[in-house]
């Protein structure tokens, strides 16, 4: 009887061990550390309970779960996130970050999980923007340290507008509503989301030639971590998880060729420094 009982216990232990094998791999490892701009709705913004919520919060919590790791998410101004990551404070950034050639020279990127395009938002009742010429003599608000900040600073003289930088995207939108700025320049998902929440704010002109990857940045030497994180994201694309989150938070279902549904070849963003073209099949 004792032998039978012992055998049953052994069998139960074996079965339980096999069932939790992925999670067991993370035992003894510290939580993954990432950060977001916690005022960048609908990607990351405060909850009434004092935490953060949004598309990117759900996205990377699920990715970490599939990596068998816990995840700690800090909230801070976007302008300080990349320096903090490169200083070793974070394993990667959960904040939506545009993969650019300048950034790729100093960090690694996963493949894109969303496409972003630059879009202007204006105050309801103002004349719509039909071309870049309509910006001459006007003030444009941007989130400090973002890709939109960099673009606006580089093109202000060319198109004849002035730039106002704000610590948060919320403040940049408020500058338009209050009349301090004529238009806000941001990402398409953020501008459209703000328009659904603020009747005085209208999503307007889209710069169609600016489509780029929103990717997760990592320190330049984090090659193994990038593969693990990208593998999790690719599996989430294959089973429809990212597409479902996209529809939930942005209001429309992504098309078949959008980044939410596309597993890109290799590792990283094709065409940028740090991209590894070696074929790699997702392990889900």
VENFEN-V851378 format. One record per pair of residues at least 4 apart in sequence whose C-alpha atoms are under 8 Angstrom apart, sorted by the first residue. I is the first residue (numbers start at 1). J is the second residue. D is the distance in Angstrom with one decimal. If there is no record, write none. Layout:
i = <I I>
j = <J J>
d = <D D>
This chain:
i = <1 2 3 4 5 6 7 8 9 10 11 12 13 14 15 16 17 20 21 22 22 22 23 23 23 24 25 26 26 29 30 31 31 31 31 32 32 32 32 32 32 32 33 33 33 33 33 33 33 33 34 34 34 34 34 34 34 34 34 35 35 35 35 35 35 35 35 35 35 36 36 36 36 36 36 36 36 36 36 36 36 37 37 37 37 37 37 37 37 38 38 38 38 38 38 38 39 39 39 39 39 39 40 40 40 40 40 40 41 41 41 41 41 42 42 42 42 42 42 42 43 43 43 43 43 43 43 43 44 44 44 44 44 44 44 45 45 45 46 46 46 46 47 47 47 52 52 53 53 54 54 55 55 55 55 56 56 56 56 57 57 58 58 59 59 59 60 60 61 61 62 63 63 63 63 63 64 64 64 64 64 64 65 65 66 67 67 67 73 76 76 77 77 77 78 78 78 78 78 78 78 79 79 79 79 80 81 81 82 82 83 84 84 84 85 85 85 85 85 85 85 86 86 86 88 91 91 92 92 92 92 93 93 93 94 95 96 96 96 97 97 97 97 98 98 98 98 98 98 99 99 99 99 99 99 99 99 99 100 100 101 101 101 102 103 104 104 104 104 104 105 105 106 106 107 107 107 107 107 107 108 108 108 108 108 108 108 108 108 108 109 109 109 109 109 109 109 109 109 110 110 110 110 110 110 110 110 110 110 111 111 111 111 111 111 111 111 111 112 112 112 112 112 112 112 113 113 113 113 113 113 113 114 114 114 114 114 114 115 115 115 115 115 115 116 116 116 116 116 116 116 116 117 117 117 117 117 117 117 117 117 118 118 118 118 118 118 118 118 118 118 119 119 119 119 119 119 119 119 119 119 120 120 120 120 120 120 120 120 120 121 121 121 121 121 121 121 121 121 121 121 121 122 122 122 122 122 122 122 122 122 122 122 123 123 123 123 123 123 123 123 124 124 124 124 128 128 129 129 129 129 130 130 131 131 132 132 133 135 135 135 135 136 136 136 137 137 137 138 138 138 138 138 139 139 139 139 139 139 139 139 140 140 140 140 140 140 140 140 140 140 141 141 141 141 141 141 141 141 141 141 141 141 141 142 142 142 142 142 142 142 142 142 142 142 142 142 143 143 143 143 143 143 143 143 143 144 144 144 144 144 145 145 146 147 148 148 148 148 149 149 150 151 152 152 153 155 156 156 156 156 157 164 165 166 166 167 167 168 169 170 171 172 172 173 173 173 173 174 175 175 175 176 176 176 176 176 176 177 177 186 186 187 188 188 189 189 190 191 191 192 192 192 192 193 193 194 194 195 195 195 195 195 213 213 218 218 222 223 224 225 226 227 227 228 229 230 230 230 231 231 231 231 232 232 232 233 234 234 234 235 235 235 235 236 236 236 237 237 237 237 237 237 237 238 238 240 240 241 242 242 242 243 243 243 243 243 244 244 245 246 246 246 246 246 246 247 247 247 247 248 254 254 254 255 256 256 257 257 258 259 265 265 265 265 266 266 266 266 266 266 266 267 267 267 267 267 268 268 268 269 270 270 271>
j = <5 6 7 8 9 10 11 12 13 14 15 16 17 18 19 20 21 24 25 26 67 68 27 68 69 68 68 68 69 69 70 69 70 71 72 64 69 70 71 72 90 91 71 72 73 74 89 90 91 92 71 72 73 74 90 91 92 93 94 73 74 75 76 81 90 92 93 94 95 44 73 74 75 76 77 78 81 93 94 95 96 44 45 75 76 77 78 95 168 44 45 46 52 75 76 77 44 45 46 168 169 170 44 45 168 169 170 190 45 54 190 193 194 54 55 189 190 193 249 250 53 54 55 56 57 95 96 190 52 53 54 55 56 57 95 52 53 54 50 51 52 53 51 52 53 57 75 57 58 58 249 59 245 246 249 60 94 95 96 61 94 62 245 63 242 245 64 94 65 71 66 67 229 232 233 236 68 69 70 71 229 232 69 70 232 228 229 232 94 80 81 81 167 168 82 95 144 145 146 167 168 144 145 146 167 84 85 93 86 93 87 88 89 90 89 90 91 92 93 218 219 90 107 219 219 218 219 216 217 218 219 216 217 218 216 216 214 215 216 214 215 216 217 116 147 212 213 214 215 103 104 109 212 213 214 215 217 269 104 272 105 272 273 106 107 108 109 272 273 274 273 274 219 220 217 218 219 220 221 274 217 218 219 220 221 222 223 226 268 274 215 216 217 218 226 268 269 274 275 215 216 217 226 227 229 230 267 268 269 213 215 216 230 264 267 268 269 270 213 214 215 216 259 268 269 213 214 215 233 242 259 260 213 214 215 258 259 260 211 212 213 214 258 259 187 188 189 210 211 212 213 214 187 188 206 207 208 209 210 211 212 148 185 186 187 188 206 207 208 210 211 185 186 187 188 191 203 204 205 206 207 183 184 185 186 191 203 204 205 206 173 183 184 185 186 191 195 201 202 203 204 205 126 128 176 177 182 183 184 201 202 203 204 176 177 179 182 183 200 201 202 199 200 201 202 204 205 134 135 204 205 134 205 135 205 136 159 159 139 159 160 161 159 160 161 160 161 162 160 161 162 181 182 161 162 163 164 180 181 182 183 152 161 162 163 164 181 182 183 184 185 163 164 165 166 172 173 175 176 181 182 183 184 185 146 148 149 152 163 164 165 166 169 172 184 185 186 148 149 165 166 167 168 169 172 186 149 165 166 167 168 149 150 150 151 152 185 186 187 153 165 154 155 156 163 163 159 160 161 162 163 161 181 172 171 172 171 172 172 173 174 175 176 184 177 184 194 201 178 179 180 181 180 181 182 183 184 201 200 201 190 191 191 192 206 193 250 194 195 203 196 202 203 250 197 250 198 201 199 200 201 202 203 259 269 222 226 226 227 228 229 230 231 267 232 233 234 267 268 235 282 283 284 236 282 284 237 238 263 282 239 282 283 284 240 241 242 241 242 243 260 261 262 263 261 263 244 261 245 246 260 261 247 253 254 260 261 248 253 249 250 251 252 253 254 260 251 252 253 254 252 258 260 261 261 261 262 261 262 262 263 270 277 279 280 270 275 276 277 278 279 280 275 276 277 278 280 274 275 276 275 275 277 275>
d = <6.1 6.0 6.0 6.2 6.2 6.1 6.1 6.1 6.1 6.1 6.1 6.0 5.9 6.2 6.2 6.4 5.9 6.0 6.4 7.4 7.9 5.7 7.1 4.8 7.3 7.6 6.7 5.5 5.5 7.8 7.7 6.1 4.7 5.1 6.2 7.6 6.6 6.1 4.7 6.1 7.8 6.3 6.0 5.0 6.2 7.8 7.6 4.9 5.3 6.9 7.4 6.3 5.1 6.4 5.1 6.0 5.2 4.9 5.6 5.1 4.5 5.6 7.1 6.9 7.1 7.6 5.2 5.5 6.4 6.8 7.1 6.3 5.0 6.3 7.8 7.0 7.5 6.6 5.5 4.2 7.9 6.6 7.8 5.5 5.2 5.3 5.0 6.2 8.0 4.9 4.6 6.4 6.5 4.9 6.3 7.6 6.2 4.7 6.9 6.2 6.7 6.6 5.2 5.8 7.2 6.0 7.2 7.4 5.2 6.8 6.4 7.4 7.6 5.2 6.3 7.8 6.4 6.5 6.5 7.5 7.6 4.6 4.6 5.0 7.1 7.6 7.3 7.7 6.1 5.3 4.5 6.7 6.2 6.3 7.7 5.2 5.5 6.3 6.3 5.7 4.4 6.2 5.2 5.4 6.2 7.4 7.9 5.7 7.4 6.4 7.2 6.0 6.5 7.1 6.0 6.1 6.3 6.7 7.2 6.1 7.3 6.2 7.7 6.3 7.1 7.4 5.9 6.5 6.2 6.5 6.3 6.4 6.9 5.3 6.2 7.7 6.3 5.3 6.3 6.2 7.7 7.8 5.7 6.7 6.0 6.8 7.2 6.6 7.8 7.2 7.1 6.9 6.5 7.0 7.8 7.9 7.4 6.3 7.1 7.9 8.0 6.1 4.3 7.0 8.0 6.2 6.2 7.4 6.2 7.7 6.1 6.6 5.5 6.9 5.2 4.6 6.8 6.6 7.3 7.4 6.7 7.8 7.9 5.6 7.9 6.4 7.2 6.7 5.7 4.5 7.0 5.8 5.7 6.8 6.3 7.4 5.7 6.5 7.0 5.3 5.7 6.5 7.1 7.6 6.7 6.7 5.9 4.7 6.3 6.7 6.8 6.9 6.9 5.7 6.1 6.1 8.0 7.5 6.0 7.4 6.5 5.8 6.9 7.5 6.3 6.0 7.0 6.3 5.5 6.7 6.0 7.6 7.8 6.1 6.5 5.8 5.0 4.1 7.9 7.9 5.6 5.1 6.0 5.1 7.7 7.4 7.7 7.6 7.4 5.9 6.0 5.6 4.5 6.2 7.5 5.3 6.6 7.5 8.0 5.6 5.4 6.6 6.2 7.9 7.5 5.6 6.6 4.3 6.5 7.4 5.9 7.7 6.8 6.7 6.5 4.3 4.8 7.9 4.6 5.1 4.4 7.6 6.3 7.8 6.7 7.2 6.1 6.0 7.3 7.7 5.4 5.3 6.1 5.2 7.4 7.3 4.9 5.6 6.3 5.5 4.9 5.8 6.9 5.8 6.0 6.2 7.4 7.8 5.4 5.4 6.2 6.2 5.7 5.6 7.2 6.6 6.6 7.8 5.2 4.4 6.5 7.3 6.8 5.7 5.0 5.9 6.0 5.4 7.5 6.1 7.4 5.8 5.6 5.8 5.2 6.9 7.5 6.7 5.7 4.3 6.0 6.1 5.4 4.6 6.4 7.2 6.4 5.3 5.3 6.4 7.9 5.5 5.1 6.6 7.9 6.1 7.9 6.6 5.4 4.4 5.1 7.4 6.9 7.4 6.4 7.8 6.3 4.6 6.5 5.8 5.3 6.6 6.5 6.0 5.5 7.8 7.3 7.3 5.7 4.8 6.0 7.6 5.0 5.5 5.7 6.6 7.5 5.8 7.5 6.8 5.7 6.8 6.6 7.9 7.7 7.8 6.7 6.5 7.8 6.7 6.9 5.8 5.8 4.4 5.1 5.7 5.1 7.3 7.7 5.0 6.4 7.3 6.0 5.7 4.7 5.8 6.9 7.7 4.8 5.5 6.9 7.9 6.9 6.1 5.0 6.0 5.6 6.1 5.1 5.6 6.8 6.0 4.6 5.8 7.2 5.3 7.4 6.9 7.4 6.0 7.9 6.3 4.7 6.3 7.7 6.3 5.5 7.9 7.3 6.3 5.1 6.2 7.0 5.6 6.0 5.6 6.8 7.2 6.2 5.8 5.1 6.0 5.5 5.0 6.2 7.7 5.9 5.1 5.3 5.4 7.1 5.9 7.1 6.5 6.2 6.0 6.3 6.0 7.9 6.1 7.1 6.2 6.1 5.6 6.6 6.8 6.3 5.6 5.1 5.9 7.0 6.7 7.6 7.3 6.1 5.6 7.1 8.0 6.5 6.2 6.2 6.2 7.0 6.4 6.5 6.0 8.0 7.8 6.0 6.1 5.0 5.5 5.9 4.7 5.6 5.7 6.4 7.8 6.4 6.5 6.7 6.1 6.1 6.1 7.6 6.1 6.5 6.1 6.3 5.9 6.5 7.8 5.6 7.9 6.6 6.6 6.0 7.2 6.5 7.8 5.2 5.2 5.9 7.9 7.5 6.3 7.0 6.2 6.5 6.4 6.1 5.9 5.9 7.0 6.4 6.4 6.0 7.4 7.9 6.3 5.4 6.7 7.8 6.3 8.0 7.6 6.3 6.3 5.8 6.4 6.3 6.5 7.4 5.6 6.1 5.0 5.8 6.1 5.6 7.0 6.0 5.2 6.8 6.9 7.0 7.7 6.2 7.2 6.3 6.0 5.6 7.5 6.3 6.8 6.2 5.3 6.5 6.1 7.5 6.1 5.7 7.4 7.4 6.8 7.1 7.6 5.0 4.8 4.7 7.0 7.7 5.9 6.8 7.6 7.6 5.9 7.5 6.4 6.2 6.3 7.7 7.9 6.8 6.4 7.4 7.9 7.4 5.6 4.3 5.2 5.0 5.8 5.9 5.0 6.4 7.4 7.5 7.0 4.8 6.5 5.7 5.9 7.7 6.9>
